[in-house]
Amino acid sequence: MQKELRKNFIFAFLAQGISLIVSCSTNLVLPKVLNVVNYSYWQLFIFYSAYIPCLALGLNDGVYLRYGGILRAKLDGSAVKSQFEVGIILQTILGIIVGSIMIMFSDSANRQRVIFLVIIYYLFYTCHNFLGYIFQAVNETNIYSKSIIIIRIVFLLSQVIMMWLGLTGVYQYIILYIISIALALCYLLFQIRSEFRASQFNLNLGIRELTISMKVGISLMIANICSLLILGVGRQIVDMKWGLVAFGKVSFSLTLMNFALTFIMQIGLVLFPALRRLSDKELKNYYGKLTIGLFYILPLMYIAYLPVQYILDLWLPHYKESISYLATVLPICYFDSKMNLIGNTFFKVLNKQVLLLKINVVTIIISSVLGLVSAYVFNNMYFVIVGMVLAIMFRSVLADTLLSSKINVNVNKLEISDIILAVAFIMVSNSCDWKIALMVVVLLYVLRIFLVKVGYLKVKES
């Protein structure tokens, strides 16, 4: 298992390294090419694209959970092929219905175009996601990672050519993004061709297997959508209250934050099928190692941000307000990273998707209340952003507390230390010169390491 895990990690990090380069191009160079309004439409496309996969109704998540840890040789090719093809038919119908409704109620032609392109994107994305989850479930994450590399490289080259030609139409970039994921889907279909060729399509089997997968995955899918809604509700409130440009600026700061988060999410996907095969004792040991590892690694994003903020201010003067928001939203990345790698992964391994869903629903309620009060009582967009941060922090602490109690360990001191560091970072980064703030954050980081070394901060059995 160690050899497979190492290979999967190598390709996962390679894929995310390339994703980081593409993200830098998209989120740091594209705003220089597109005007503020066009870039806001790009952000709107990304925003809608994050939620439209819910039309899969848990199919892909169910496949991931059902087959997680199975060997590829034992995979039922007919069951996979049949539910894949039945799923395409069902999701195409749902996509047309939902897309038509959204277009009818849209308030502008530009939004209608964005919605139309989102539906096209969704049909390619959901097929790619289904096959990607199959390869991840059978612990061949490297194949999925290669498909991600295809998406990123094709889109990066497309961006370079578009910029060289001086093309500044946002819809052209969206279409190229869709083409890149279509090519990645072709690669996954090529990789699974032997299983599909050797298997017969069976409509009844497909409907039966699809129904089972949906039942298994629906709670996880809703939990994932709810996880997105924690921040999505706040962004939607900004759009409704202050308009598209304000939405684009807030989304820009949240997009920059995702640089680190994408790495963490991919690690979680690699770990799930491997952790599924471990005993309770081994699982507890991995939980402790991951918790301490993140305690060391994640604060580095606070340290890295401070000099980067200064450079970003010079590079993107029109987004100075968005960059200033990043100092406040960065703790979202910290606590979301913990949640994705530890919380989501271990809840799935322990088959506690329903508990994960409950945690996310409670957090959405908190985020919604804080956002609405901030927007319509205080009329303050910054308070909306602070509300998002508080909601994400609450979710991470609650999830870690519940998870640690089920694994019989105590992480309370580590949680308190994380909250103190986040609050201190927000305060000094918003009130001090970046050099002074950097010194303060580094000192706090060194203090945390010292407290771990002397044994005051540690994961211990409860």
N, C-alpha and C positions, 0 to 999 in steps of 0.2 A: 504493500500500500504506500510506503514511504516514497518509492520510486515514482509511482503514478502521481502522487500528491506533488512531488517536486517538479515533475514535468508540467503538470497543470498550473502550478504557481508561476513557473517561468513564462509560459505563454500568456497567463492572465496579466502578469506585470508588463509584459511586452505590449499586449493589447491596450492596457491602460496607459502605458507610456506614450504610445502613439495617439491615444485618445486625448491625452493631456496636450500634446502638440496641436492637434486639431482644435481642441477647445480654446487654446490660446489664440489660434488664428481666427476662429469664429467670434470669440468674445472680446478680443483685444484689437484685431485688425478690421473685422467686419463693421464695427461701429464707426471706424474712420472712413469706410467706403460708402456705407448707406447713411442717409440722413436720419435724424432722430425718429421721425414718423415711420419710415420704412423699417428701421431696426426694431421699433415697437411691434410692427406686424410680424417680424421674425420671432420675437419673443412670444407673441400671441399664438403663433403656429406651434412653438415648442410647448407652450402652456396647455393647449388643447390636446396635443399629441400625448401628453403624459396621462391624460384621463380617459381617452377614447379606448384603450385596451380593456376597459371594464366590460366592453361589449362581448368579450370572449366568455363572460359569465363563469369564470373560474376554470375553464377547460385547461389552459396551459399550466396554471398553478396546480391543478389536480394531477395532471400528468407528472409534474415535477415531484409531487409528494408521493404518488403511488409507486413510481419507478425509482425513487431515490435510493441508491445503494445497490441496485440490481446489476448483475453482470450483463454486458451487451449480448453475449451468446445466449442468454436466457430470455431475451426480449421477445415478446410475441409480435412478430412483424405484421400479421394480419390485423391485430387489434389496434396497433399504432397507425397503420396506413388507413384503415377504415375510419377511425375517429378523426384523423387528420383531414380526410377529404369531406366527411360529413360536416366537420367543423368549418371548413372553408365555405360551404354552401350556406350554413346557418349564419355565419358572421358577415357574409356578403349581404344577405337579406337585412340583417339588423343594421349594418352600416348604411345601407341605402335609406332605410326608414328614418334612423336617427339623424343622418346627415340632412335629409330633406326637411325634417322638422326644424333643425337648427338654422338652416338657410332661410326658411320662411320667416322665422322670428328674428333674424339678424337685421341690424339697423343700418347697414351700409353694404355697398357692392364689394368693397375691399374685404370686409369680414366674411362675406359669402364666398369669395374666392379662397380665402384661407381655410374655411370650413370644408370646402370641396376637396382641397388638396390634403387636408388632414384625413379625410375618409380614404382617399387613394393610398396615402401613407400607411394607414391602419391596416389595410388588407394585406399589404406586403409584410408589415411589421408583425402582425399576429401569427402569420405562417412561419416567419423566421423565428419568432419567440417560441412557438410550439416545438420546432425541431431543435432549437438551441437548448431548451429545457430537457429534451430527450437525451442529448449528448452529455449535458451536465449531470443528469440523474444517473447515467451509467458510468459516471466518473471519467468521462472523456471531455473534460472542460476545455482542453487544448483545441479541440475542433471548433467549439463555440467561440473561443478567443480568436481563432484565425478568421472567423467570419466577421467579428468586430473589427479586426485589423483591415479587412477588405472595405468595410463601410467607411472607416476613418481615412484610409489612404485615398480611396476614390473621391471622397468629398473634399479632402485637402487639395488634391491635384485640380479638382474642378474649381475650387475657390481661387487657386493661384492663376489658373487660365482666365477665369472671369475677371479677376482684378487686373490682370495684364491687359485684357481687352478693354478695360474701362467700363464694364457693364455694372450697373448699379440697381437693377430691378430686383426687388426682394423675392418675387415669385420665381425668378430664374434660379436663385439659390435653393429655394424650397424644392423645386423639381429635381435638381441635381442631388439633393439629399435623399429624395425618394428613390432615384435611380441607384444610388449607392447601396441602399438596403435591399433593393430588388436583386442586385448582383450577389450580395451576401446570401440571400435566400437560395439562389441558384447553386452556390457552393455547398450549402447544407444538403440540398436535394441530391447533389452529386455524391456526397459522403454517405448518404443513407440509401443510395440506389440499390445496393445488393439486397437489403432487407425488403425494400418496396417491390423489387422485381420478383423476389421469391414468394411474395405474399399476394393473395387475392383480395380485391375489394369486396366487402360484404356489408350491404346497407344495414341490415338488422344488427349485425355485430357492431358496426360503427355507431349506430344510435344508442345501443346498450352501453358500450364502453364510454362514449361521450357523456352520457347521463351520469355514469358512475364518477367519471373524472370531475364533472361539474359539481357534483354533490360533495366530493372530497375537497375540491379547491375553492369553492365559493367563499368560505369563511376567510381563507388566506387572501383571496383576491380583494374582498371587501376591506380586510385589514390593511392591505397595501394601498388601496384607493383612499382609505381614511387617513393613512399616513401622509399621502400627498395632499389631502384636503386640509391638513393642519396648517400648512403654509398657503395652500391654494385659496382657502377662504379669505385670508388676509389680502392676498393679491387681487382677488375678485372684488373685495370691498374697496380697495384702492382704485380699481378700474371704474367701478360704479360711482364713487364719490369724487375722484379727481381726474378721471379721464385716461385715455390710452397712453399719452406720453408719460404721465406719472407712473402708470402701470409698467411701462417699459423701463423706466429708471429704477424702480424697486426690483423688478425682475432681473435687471442687469447685475445688481449687487448680489442677488441670490444665485445667479448663474456663475459668477466668479467664485462663490463659495463652494460650488460643486466640484471644483478641480480635485480637491482632496477626497471628497465623498465618493467619487466614482471608483477610486482605488479600493476603498474599504468595502463597497458593495460587491465588487468582483471577488474579493477574498472570501466573503461570506458565501457566495455561490460555489466556490471551490471547496470550502470546508464542509458544507452540508452533507453531501453523500459520504464523505470520509468519516465524519463524526457519527453518522447514523449507524456505523458498524462497531462503535466502541461500547465497552461496558460502562456501568454507572460510575465506577471508580475512576476509569480512564477519562470519562466525560468531565468529572469534577476537576481532575488534574488539568485538562485542557482549558476549562473555564478560568481557573486561577491564573494560568500562564497568559491567556489572552487579555485578561483584565489588567494584570500588571504591565504587560507589553504595551497596551494602549495608554496606560497611565504615564509611561515614559515617552511614547511617540507623539500622541495627539497634541500636547502643548506646544510642540515645535511649529504648528501652524500659526499660533499666536505670535511667536518670535519672528517667523518668516514674513508675516503680513506687514509688520510695521515699516520696514524699508521698502517693501513692494508698494505700499500705499503712496509713498512719496513719488515713486517712478510713475505709477498710474495717473497721478494728478497731472504730471507733466505731459504724458502721452495722450490722455483723453480729457482735455479741459472741459468739454461739453458735458461730461459725465461726473463732474466733481462731486455733485450731490449724491449720486449713486455710490461713488467710492467712499464717501463719508459714512453712508449707511452700512458699508461692509464691516466697519469696526464694531458695530452693534450686532450685526447678524452672524458674525463669525462663530460665536458660541453655538449657533444652530448646527454648524458643520461639525463641531466637536461632539456634541451630544447625539446628533444624528448618526455620526460615524460609530459611536459606541452602540447605538440602538441597532444599526444595520449588521454589524459584525457579531455582537454578542447577543443582544436581545432577540432580534428576528431569527437568527440562526439557531439558537438554543431552544426557543419556543417551538420552532418547526421540528427540531430533532426530538423534542419531548412530546410532540403531537398536541401542543397547547395553542393551536391557531385561534380557537374561540376566545381564549384569555387575551391573546394579542389583539384581537378585534375589539374586545371590551376596553382595553387600555387606549386604543386609538380613538374609539368613539368618545370616551370621556375627554380626551385631549382636544378633539375637534370642538366639542361644546365649549370648553374653556377658551380655545382660540377664537371661536366665533363671538362669544360674549365680549371678550377683551377687544376684538377688532371693531365690533359695532359700537361699543361705548366710546372707543378712541376716535372713531370717524364721525359719529352722529351726535355725540354729547360734547366731546372736547374739540372736535374738528381738527385733529392733529395726526398727520400721517406718521410722524416719528413714533407716536404712542402705539399705532397699529403694528409697527415693526417690533417694538419692545414686547408687545403682546405675543407675537409669533415666537420670540426668543423664550419667553417665560413658559409658553405652552410646550415647546420642544424639551426644555429642561425638565419640566414636570414629568413628561412622558418617560424620559430616560431614567430618571430617578425611580419612578414608580415601577417601571419594567425591571430594573436591576434589583430592586428590593424584593419583588415577587419571585423573580427567577432565582436569586440567591437563596431565598427561603426554601425553594423546591429542591435545590442542589445541596442544601444544608451548609452554606458558607455565609460569612458576614463581610459585607463590603461598605458598611455605613461610613466609616472614616474616609474612605476613598471618595465616596459620593460627596461628602461635605467639602473635601479638599477641591474637587472639581468645580463645585458651585462657587467657592471663594475665589478660585483662580479666574472663572468667567466674569464674575462681578468686578474684580480688580482690573481685568483687561479692558472691559467696557469703559470703566471710569477713567483710567489713565490714558487710553488711546483717544478718547474724546476730549480730554481736558489738557493734555500735556503735549509738548513737542515730541515728535516720533522718536528721537534719540533718547530722551528721558524715559519715555514709556517703554522703550526697548530694554533699558537697564533694569527697570522695575520688574518687568515680566521675566527677564532672565534670572534675576535674583529669586523670584518666587519659584521658578522652575528648579533651580539648584536646591532650594529649601525642600521642595517636594521629594527630590531624589534622596537628599540626606535623611529625611524622615522615613523613607522606605528602607534605606540601608541600615538604620538603627532599629528597625522593626516596629516603629510606631504606626506606620501606614502599611497594611498588608492584608491579603486575603486569608481569612482564618475560618476554620470549621466552627459552625454554630451548634 
